[in-house]
């Protein structure tokens, strides 16, 4: 009986929710390690959560709408306490309890850390605080891919492919860079569908990074 009880206890044990870093070079402004809500956190919620059938204003699954600062902080966020905040804890759950749920890809650890650090810093509505974007860095790996991962891949991945578009890997992105659709969409050029859809437009710096990379031949560098 004792062994059975021990087995039940072990089987019910869950991995602890990881504590996010206290600082890690977020976009809180020049020389700041703080996370900027507008540039570092909001795009993650808009791309991965505020989608049709999930947590947009129409569906509002389980009462959550995750498309703006006001809506994101209405519930599930305890400022200063990431590991007690439901919107942080669900990032590390398994199965259908994880957000985003399978088969959608989970957030990367760096993306989860950004959300957790923002909550621990008070879950503030920090805007116009600058980013780490640098137009001199326009390689695919260091410049373009991080922009796409944070702002686009939540909707345009191998599973979702909104509009039939997958931007999860270089091989998938390259054709859209070559035919001009990638730059045309993010720059909101007339004749192209503006992207990201129904969320914050990329910064001028981010758009310029994508433009420079595409004009350089969109190399896998």
FENTACOR-V429545 format. One record per backbone hydrogen bond with DSSP energy under -1.0 kcal/mol. NH is the residue of the N-H (numbers start at 0). CO is the residue of the C=O. If there is no record, write none. Layout:
{{NH/CO} {NH/CO}}
//
This chain:
{{4/0} {5/1} {6/2} {7/3} {8/4} {9/5} {10/6} {11/7} {12/9} {23/32} {27/33} {31/28} {37/125} {39/35} {40/36} {41/36} {44/40} {45/41} {46/42} {47/43} {48/44} {49/44} {50/48} {53/50} {54/48} {59/55} {60/53} {62/59} {63/60} {65/54} {71/67} {72/68} {73/70} {79/118} {80/77} {84/81} {86/75} {87/84} {88/84} {89/85} {90/87} {91/88} {96/93} {97/94} {98/89} {103/100} {111/107} {112/108} {113/109} {114/110} {115/111} {116/112} {117/113} {118/114} {119/115} {120/116} {121/118} {122/117} {125/123} {136/133} {142/138} {143/138} {144/139} {147/143} {148/144} {149/145} {150/146} {151/147} {152/147} {154/151} {155/151} {160/156} {161/154} {163/160} {164/161} {166/155} {172/168} {173/169} {176/172} {177/173} {178/174} {181/175} {183/179} {184/180} {185/181} {186/182} {188/183} {191/188} {194/184} {206/202} {207/203} {208/204} {209/205} {210/206} {211/207} {212/208} {213/209} {214/210} {215/211} {216/213} {217/212} {220/218}}
//
